[in-house]
Amino acid sequence: MRQACHRPETAMPIEPMYIAPARFDDPAQALEQVRDIYRNGIEHLRDTFQRYVAGEEFEQRVRACYPFVRVHSSTVARADSRLSYGFVHGPGTYETTLTRPELFGRYYLEQFSLLLRNHNVALEIGTSGQPIPVHFSFAEDMHVDGSLSAERRMRLRDLFDLPDLGAMDDGIANGTHEPGPGEPQPLALFTAPRVDYSLQRLRHYTGTSPEHFQNFVLFTNYQFYIDEFIKLGHQMMADPGADYDCFVEPGNVVTRRAGSRTQAGDDAGSAPPRLPQMPAYHLRRGDHSGITMVNIGVGPANAKTITDHIAVLRPHAWLMLGHCAGLRNSQQLGDYVLAHGYVREDHVLDEELPLWVPIPALAEVQLALEQAVAEVTQLQGYELKKIMRTGTVASTDNRNWELLPKRNMPSTPERRFSQSRAVALDMESATIAANGFRFRVPYGTLLCVSDKPLHGEIKLPGMANTFYRERVDQHLRIGIRAVELLRQERPGQLHSRKLRSFAEVAFQ
C-alpha cells in the first residue's frame, strides 16, 4: 500500500502543491503528468534548501516525493508472445517510481506506449510515498559544501530527506526482491532513488554528465584506445557530413560537427585539471544512438562499478574492447578473440550472480562483432580464422596469477583454464558480460592478444609500442563498426528474451 509522502510520527512536512493521481490512456499525457509532479517536487526542494542556506529556519520537515506509474492487469494474456519487454507477466498491480523525465522522457514514453498497447489498460500517474533526497534535487552547477556551517550541515538530516540505501538496492535485478503483503510488484529494474544515485556516481567517475551518455557503450582497459577514440572523434567533427552531432570529453567539453550551430550550454564545459577515475567520451547523436567509450582501467572492481551505474541508463548494448593474454600456442600477438563463454574468477559478482549461472553468448552481438572484424580486416572464411578465434575467455582478479605456486597444489589457474577450454585471459570481460546479463543489457567481448605468458611471450617496451601502433586503431574501428551494425537492429530484437527471468519487469 502506498504511504503518504510524510512520516506519521512527525508534524506534517512542508510539501509542494499536491497533484492528485490520474489515469491516462495517452502515453504523452501520462509523461506530461510525470513531468509536472517531478518539476513541482524539485523546485520545492531547491527553493526551500536555498532559503535554508540563506539562514532561514524551519520547524517542520521539508519533503517532496517522486512520481510513480502504476498499472493493473487482470489477465496473463498479452498482445504477442514474442515480445521481450513491454508487458507484465500476470494479473496484479505493478508500480515503479520515476525520476529525471527530462533525461528519460524518450525512454518513459516508449515504455508507457508498450504497456498501453500490450494490455489496453490505463496508466495511473501520481505522487509516490518515496521521498526525493535533497542531494538528488541539486542542479549540476549547485555547490553547497562551503555554504553551510558544520552545525547547519548536521541539521540537514532533521529537515531534509537524505539518500536512503535501503530504498536503492538491486534486489529486483538480482531476483531476490519479494513485495510485502499488499505491495505492488515492480515495473522496472531500478527505483527512482537507485537511478538518481547512479547518475550522481557517473558524474564522479567519468567526469561527464549523464545526458551525454549514448545507447551504445564501448569499454576498454587501456588508454591507447581512448587516445585513438579522441583522435577519431575530432576527425569526425571536422567533417560536415559526419554521422554524429558532437564529441564530448571529460569536463563536458563539447566539440560540434563542422558547419553546425553551437547550442546552449556548449561553452559551460571545461577540461578538468586531472582525469577522473574512469573517463568517458561520447560521440553523440540526436536520438542517443551514438557511442560512449569509457576507460575502465585494470581490474574487475572498476568493471563492476561502472556497469552498475551505466545500467540505469538502459543502454542497448555494451561491448568490451581490450587486451588479453593468449592461452593457446597457435595464437599470435595481435590476434582477436571473440568470447562465446566466460570463466568467472573475478569474484566481484559472486554474491549478486552465483557462479552456477551461465553467461550465454548473444547471437545478435556475436554476429555484429564477427561481421565487423571481417569488414575492417577484409578477410573472410578460413582467412579470417587465422586472426580471430571464438572461444571461452577467463577473467581473474589476480593480475599475477602466473606467480602462484604450482607444485603439490590441488588446483592451479593454468589447470583450470585448460579444463575450461579458455583461449584468452583478462581481468574485466567476464565482469562486464555478467553485469550485462544481470541488468538485462546486451553484451559482447572482442579482445586482442597482447602477450602469451604461458609460452614465454611477455610484453616488452619496444614490442608493446609497435603492437599498439599496429592494432589499436584497427581494433577500435572494428568496435565502432559493430555498433553501427547493432544500431540497425530493432531494440526489441536486440533486447532478446534470453535475458528475461521467470517474472520479468515490464520496462526494458
VOGU-3710 file (C-alpha; in Angstrom, 3 decimals, decimal comma):
1> mrqachrpet> 0,000/0,000/0,000  1,410/3,387/-0,968  2,153/5,568/2,055  1,621/9,293/2,310  4,620/11,449/1,498  5,345/12,193/5,134  6,244/10,431/8,348  3,278/9,934/10,688  5,396/10,387/13,827  6,299/13,985/12,960
11> ampiepmyia> 4,383/17,157/12,223  3,066/17,461/8,703  6,034/18,317/6,476  6,273/21,282/4,126  5,386/19,763/0,755  4,796/21,080/-2,768  1,331/21,557/-4,188  -0,408/18,189/-4,283  -1,192/16,697/-7,716  -3,849/14,017/-7,400
21> parfddpaqa> -3,339/10,616/-9,085  -4,922/10,373/-12,517  -5,442/7,693/-15,151  -4,216/8,043/-18,717  -4,651/6,153/-21,947  -2,383/8,529/-23,854  1,372/7,976/-23,204  2,315/11,598/-23,966  -0,223/12,927/-21,470  0,980/10,404/-18,870
31> leqvrdiyrn> 4,547/11,588/-19,373  3,481/15,218/-19,013  1,878/14,387/-15,669  5,158/12,788/-14,576  6,990/15,953/-15,607  4,612/18,156/-13,613  4,894/16,107/-10,418  8,661/15,853/-10,640  9,148/19,526/-11,531  6,964/20,662/-8,609
41> giehlrdtfq> 8,910/18,475/-6,197  12,360/19,515/-7,407  11,524/23,221/-7,464  10,111/22,923/-3,938  13,264/21,245/-2,610  15,630/23,645/-4,344  13,728/26,718/-3,171  13,488/25,655/0,461  17,082/24,443/0,538  18,353/27,752/-0,825
51> ryvageefeq> 16,316/29,542/1,836  17,898/27,285/4,452  21,375/28,059/3,119  20,489/31,771/3,325  19,785/31,345/7,049  16,016/30,772/7,229  14,866/28,447/9,998  12,266/25,699/9,551  10,355/23,952/12,302  8,790/21,343/10,007
61> rvracypfvr> 10,399/18,780/7,786  10,783/19,699/4,105  9,767/16,935/1,723  8,885/16,122/-1,866  8,276/12,683/-3,347  8,941/11,012/-6,665  6,168/10,448/-9,214  5,019/6,885/-9,796  3,437/4,957/-12,646  1,082/2,089/-11,831
71> vhsstvarad> -0,742/-0,438/-13,969  -3,363/-3,051/-13,057  -3,715/-6,269/-15,054  -6,346/-8,956/-14,625  -5,075/-11,467/-17,180  -1,971/-13,356/-18,258  -2,780/-12,639/-21,918  -0,722/-10,140/-23,870  -0,516/-8,953/-27,434  2,430/-11,024/-28,679
81> srlsygfvhg> 4,291/-13,903/-27,042  7,432/-12,976/-28,994  7,872/-9,738/-27,055  10,931/-9,400/-24,843  9,653/-6,437/-22,789  6,751/-4,022/-22,563  4,315/-6,287/-20,703  3,619/-7,532/-17,180  3,871/-11,243/-16,543  0,475/-11,873/-14,953
91> pgtyettltr> -2,520/-10,487/-13,062  -1,807/-7,944/-10,354  -0,736/-4,394/-9,623  2,650/-3,176/-10,836  4,362/0,073/-9,963  7,656/1,937/-10,110  8,905/5,377/-9,130  10,272/7,693/-11,819  12,924/10,396/-11,939  14,558/12,889/-14,288
101> pelfgryyle> 11,868/12,935/-17,018  13,912/15,500/-18,954  16,629/12,823/-19,290  14,450/9,706/-19,557  11,465/11,214/-21,393  12,009/9,281/-24,633  12,526/6,060/-22,687  9,451/6,552/-20,477  7,309/7,388/-23,491  8,277/4,119/-25,156
111> qfslllrnhn> 7,615/2,044/-22,034  4,240/3,740/-21,452  3,253/3,178/-25,089  4,116/-0,522/-24,934  2,126/-1,095/-21,735  -0,931/0,635/-23,195  -0,624/-1,257/-26,468  0,005/-4,685/-24,973  -2,541/-4,581/-22,138  -5,116/-1,995/-23,188
121> valeigtsgq> -5,420/-0,716/-19,610  -4,956/2,814/-18,331  -1,773/4,022/-16,666  -2,108/5,639/-13,247  0,297/8,501/-12,587  0,600/10,044/-9,129  2,883/11,077/-6,280  4,577/8,161/-4,550  5,456/7,766/-0,887  9,178/7,684/-1,727
131> pipvhfsfae> 10,902/10,944/-0,719  13,372/12,618/-3,063  16,701/13,002/-1,219  17,650/16,666/-1,233  21,074/15,836/-2,682  19,385/14,437/-5,779  17,469/17,663/-6,335  20,546/19,831/-6,822  21,221/21,224/-10,266  24,595/20,261/-11,681
141> dmhvdgslsa> 26,041/23,713/-11,032  24,887/23,849/-7,382  27,761/23,724/-4,875  26,842/23,952/-1,203  29,769/22,413/0,698  31,197/25,746/1,757  27,861/27,497/2,217  26,791/25,860/5,459  28,302/25,821/8,893  29,055/22,475/10,492
151> errmrlrdlf> 26,036/22,882/12,776  23,626/23,586/9,909  25,045/20,681/7,913  24,279/18,420/10,856  20,682/19,716/10,963  20,149/18,791/7,320  19,049/15,258/8,206  16,430/16,643/10,598  14,875/18,879/7,949  15,507/17,184/4,612
161> dlpdlgamdd> 15,465/13,609/3,376  18,944/12,224/2,708  19,785/9,239/0,467  18,433/6,019/1,961  20,425/2,990/0,821  17,542/0,753/1,862  15,464/2,234/-0,957  18,026/1,680/-3,696  19,344/-1,883/-3,519  19,479/-4,222/-6,518
171> giangthepg> 17,061/-6,836/-5,221  14,789/-6,500/-8,267  17,620/-7,014/-10,752  19,099/-9,838/-8,680  15,783/-11,666/-8,458  15,685/-11,532/-4,658  13,031/-8,830/-4,229  9,858/-10,030/-2,513  6,985/-7,500/-2,285  5,352/-7,337/1,140
181> pgepqplalf> 1,658/-8,060/1,680  -0,420/-5,617/-0,338  2,605/-4,077/-2,041  2,644/-3,784/-5,842  5,077/-5,760/-7,928  7,892/-3,854/-9,661  7,535/-2,399/-13,151  11,245/-1,598/-13,596  14,606/-2,975/-12,502  15,550/0,254/-10,726
191> taprvdyslq> 13,662/2,538/-8,361  13,980/6,306/-8,798  16,426/6,713/-5,859  18,630/3,944/-7,286  18,678/5,720/-10,661  19,484/9,084/-9,087  22,275/7,543/-7,031  23,914/6,123/-10,161  23,541/9,381/-12,072  25,486/11,103/-9,301
201> rlrhytgtsp> 28,164/8,406/-9,381  28,514/8,640/-13,171  29,441/12,304/-12,909  32,029/11,470/-10,272  33,661/8,504/-12,000  33,551/9,609/-15,646  33,763/13,398/-15,494  30,779/13,868/-17,810  27,074/14,446/-17,280  24,643/11,539/-17,724
211> ehfqnfvlft> 22,924/13,497/-20,509  25,882/12,812/-22,782  25,846/9,016/-22,460  24,736/7,168/-25,559  22,848/3,905/-26,039  25,923/2,007/-27,238  28,904/1,791/-24,890  32,452/0,628/-25,538  34,637/-0,298/-22,574  38,399/-0,555/-22,732
221> nyqfyidefi> 41,184/-1,278/-20,287  43,904/0,764/-21,999  44,387/4,483/-22,589  45,711/3,765/-26,084  42,153/3,060/-27,225  40,937/6,312/-25,727  43,709/8,253/-27,480  42,552/6,790/-30,803  38,901/7,477/-29,984  39,703/11,119/-29,217
231> klghqmmadp> 41,637/11,472/-32,469  38,846/9,813/-34,422  36,203/11,945/-32,686  37,908/15,178/-33,665  38,426/13,932/-37,217  34,704/13,223/-37,485  33,798/16,651/-36,113  35,897/18,258/-38,864  33,666/16,535/-41,434  30,346/18,372/-42,093
241> gadydcfvep> 28,831/15,077/-43,271  29,761/13,081/-40,180  27,158/10,724/-38,722  27,479/12,270/-35,252  26,401/15,672/-33,940  29,172/16,405/-31,454  32,063/14,926/-29,498  32,086/15,321/-25,690  35,137/14,885/-23,448  35,572/14,901/-19,640
251> gnvvtrrags> 34,545/18,188/-18,097  31,629/18,268/-20,564  33,851/19,830/-23,229  31,747/19,852/-26,394  33,075/19,951/-29,970  30,319/20,380/-32,561  30,400/18,959/-36,066  31,753/21,432/-38,629  29,006/23,627/-40,020  26,558/23,009/-37,140
261> rtqagddags> 25,403/25,667/-34,715  26,503/25,832/-31,120  23,812/25,125/-28,566  23,039/26,430/-25,092  25,482/25,008/-22,573  28,213/24,140/-25,085  30,525/26,727/-23,562  29,857/25,655/-19,960  32,320/22,776/-20,009  35,986/22,960/-19,099
271> apprlpqmpa> 38,712/20,352/-19,112  39,350/19,027/-15,584  42,786/19,609/-14,017  43,172/15,828/-13,818  41,263/12,994/-15,422  38,599/11,212/-13,352  38,962/7,576/-12,352  37,154/6,202/-15,422  36,942/8,993/-18,026  34,134/8,819/-20,598
281> yhlrrgdhsg> 33,993/10,215/-24,140  30,885/10,493/-26,277  30,162/10,592/-29,989  26,630/11,946/-29,706  23,627/11,596/-31,971  20,322/13,390/-31,509  18,467/10,148/-30,787  21,140/8,983/-28,296  22,147/6,111/-30,601  25,759/7,292/-30,700
291> itmvnigvgp> 28,785/5,797/-28,970  30,137/6,300/-25,452  33,624/5,000/-24,684  34,909/4,548/-21,136  38,407/3,698/-19,972  37,651/1,448/-17,010  41,312/0,859/-16,239  42,515/-2,503/-14,993  40,563/-4,880/-12,800  37,102/-6,344/-12,221
301> anaktitdhi> 36,191/-3,907/-9,404  36,191/-0,956/-11,801  34,327/-3,011/-14,401  31,552/-3,797/-11,922  31,415/-0,273/-10,520  30,905/1,491/-13,829  28,443/-1,030/-15,262  26,404/-0,888/-12,031  25,808/2,777/-12,788  25,595/2,877/-16,584
311> avlrphawlm> 22,928/0,162/-16,395  20,333/2,645/-15,077  20,544/4,491/-18,428  19,189/1,311/-20,101  21,699/1,193/-22,977  21,012/-1,011/-25,987  24,392/-2,780/-25,769  27,835/-2,590/-24,241  30,992/-4,131/-25,655  34,425/-4,809/-24,183
321> lghcaglrns> 37,414/-3,934/-26,378  40,749/-4,534/-24,728  43,901/-6,571/-24,466  44,191/-10,110/-23,204  46,679/-12,874/-22,647  46,510/-15,550/-25,320  46,459/-19,028/-23,808  46,985/-21,128/-26,932  50,309/-21,787/-28,635  48,734/-21,276/-32,058
331> qqlgdyvlah> 47,772/-17,661/-31,301  49,898/-14,743/-32,439  50,254/-11,321/-30,858  47,597/-9,113/-32,429  45,077/-11,931/-32,988  41,478/-11,303/-31,962  39,364/-13,325/-29,539  35,564/-13,256/-29,776  34,205/-14,503/-26,447  31,387/-17,039/-26,582
341> gyvredhvld> 31,658/-18,049/-22,929  33,285/-16,871/-19,697  35,126/-18,361/-16,742  34,425/-16,069/-13,806  37,335/-15,952/-11,385  36,864/-12,208/-10,846  34,754/-12,751/-7,668  33,191/-9,261/-7,584  29,719/-10,506/-8,575  29,639/-13,794/-6,673
351> eelplwvpip> 27,031/-12,520/-4,196  24,750/-10,895/-6,785  25,087/-13,536/-9,515  26,077/-17,038/-8,334  28,813/-18,798/-10,277  26,447/-21,554/-11,354  24,569/-19,043/-13,518  25,763/-19,409/-17,140  26,544/-16,228/-19,081  25,490/-17,062/-22,658
361> alaevqlale> 26,728/-15,514/-25,860  24,108/-13,313/-27,556  23,729/-14,156/-31,234  22,927/-10,622/-32,396  26,054/-9,196/-30,773  28,281/-12,094/-31,843  27,254/-11,752/-35,486  27,811/-7,998/-35,457  31,296/-8,357/-33,983  32,310/-11,108/-36,409
371> qavaevtqlq> 30,984/-9,164/-39,391  32,785/-6,038/-38,211  36,101/-7,906/-37,975  35,591/-9,268/-41,490  34,733/-5,870/-42,949  37,556/-3,929/-41,308  40,273/-6,553/-41,921  38,829/-7,502/-45,343  39,252/-11,175/-44,512  36,654/-13,902/-44,957
381> gyelkkimrt> 36,148/-17,557/-44,112  39,290/-19,552/-43,449  41,499/-16,472/-43,773  39,500/-14,741/-41,046  40,074/-17,720/-38,738  43,809/-17,099/-38,942  43,479/-13,864/-36,970  40,299/-14,398/-34,935  39,371/-17,214/-32,607  35,993/-17,744/-30,967
391> gtvastdnrn> 36,163/-19,321/-27,552  35,982/-19,023/-23,786  37,530/-16,024/-22,047  38,616/-16,332/-18,409  38,692/-13,283/-16,140  40,696/-13,248/-12,919  41,107/-10,796/-10,059  44,757/-11,812/-9,636  46,948/-9,888/-12,086  49,951/-12,001/-11,082
401> wellpkrnmp> 48,293/-15,409/-11,333  51,404/-16,706/-13,132  53,380/-16,386/-9,890  51,187/-18,685/-7,803  52,866/-21,928/-6,641  52,281/-24,851/-8,995  53,883/-27,839/-7,296  51,810/-30,042/-4,973  48,739/-27,849/-5,424  45,250/-29,436/-5,797
411> stperrfsqs> 44,387/-26,857/-8,462  46,181/-24,114/-10,323  44,919/-21,329/-12,597  46,713/-22,895/-15,546  44,975/-26,231/-14,976  41,543/-24,611/-14,532  41,949/-22,504/-17,662  42,920/-25,601/-19,635  39,972/-27,601/-18,270  37,583/-24,780/-19,212
421> ravaldmesa> 38,998/-24,690/-22,774  39,745/-20,981/-22,316  41,596/-19,324/-25,172  42,248/-15,942/-23,526  42,570/-14,329/-20,122  41,892/-10,813/-18,870  40,589/-9,084/-15,735  37,392/-7,355/-16,919  35,455/-9,117/-19,677  33,580/-11,691/-17,598
431> tiaangfrfr> 32,551/-8,963/-15,157  31,143/-6,751/-17,901  29,314/-9,661/-19,520  27,953/-10,933/-16,184  26,673/-7,486/-15,205  25,124/-7,150/-18,642  23,321/-10,434/-18,025  22,281/-9,323/-14,521  20,955/-5,951/-15,696  19,479/-7,214/-18,996
441> vpygtllcvs> 21,893/-5,155/-21,131  23,103/-6,967/-24,288  26,853/-7,534/-24,077  29,793/-8,767/-26,099  33,569/-9,076/-25,946  36,264/-8,743/-28,611  39,805/-8,845/-27,248  43,227/-8,540/-28,824  46,104/-10,813/-27,788  48,935/-8,671/-26,419
451> dkplhgeikl> 51,028/-11,330/-24,694  51,279/-15,110/-24,162  52,551/-15,675/-20,621  52,212/-19,461/-20,774  54,537/-19,508/-23,750  57,156/-17,022/-22,629  55,927/-14,168/-24,832  55,543/-11,206/-22,487  55,184/-7,549/-23,376  58,493/-5,728/-23,647
461> pgmantfyre> 58,595/-1,945/-24,142  59,669/-1,946/-27,795  57,370/-4,811/-28,780  54,442/-3,226/-26,953  54,797/0,139/-28,684  54,887/-1,494/-32,110  51,917/-3,671/-31,260  49,854/-0,727/-30,007  50,543/1,319/-33,134  49,577/-1,535/-35,424
471> rvdqhlrigi> 46,495/-2,895/-33,711  44,677/-0,334/-31,565  43,346/1,746/-34,454  42,050/-1,323/-36,267  40,520/-2,812/-33,124  38,698/0,426/-32,313  37,332/0,718/-35,850  36,015/-2,829/-35,539  34,192/-1,881/-32,338  32,672/1,210/-33,942
481> ravellrqer> 31,578/-0,779/-36,981  29,973/-3,376/-34,705  27,965/-0,593/-33,052  26,836/0,648/-36,467  25,590/-2,847/-37,270  23,829/-3,199/-33,909  22,213/0,200/-34,406  20,374/-1,259/-37,393  18,705/-3,871/-35,170  15,285/-3,182/-33,698
491> pgqlhsrklr> 15,574/-2,595/-29,923  13,032/-5,365/-29,316  15,243/-7,775/-31,239  18,471/-6,706/-29,568  16,969/-6,885/-26,060  16,116/-10,526/-26,595  14,095/-12,922/-24,447  17,313/-14,704/-23,468  17,876/-12,085/-20,765  14,420/-12,346/-19,180
501> sfaevafq> 13,724/-14,088/-15,869  10,538/-16,010/-14,986  8,699/-12,966/-13,651  10,392/-10,141/-15,525  9,659/-6,434/-15,131  7,875/-4,698/-17,996  10,325/-1,831/-18,539  13,192/-2,639/-20,901
//
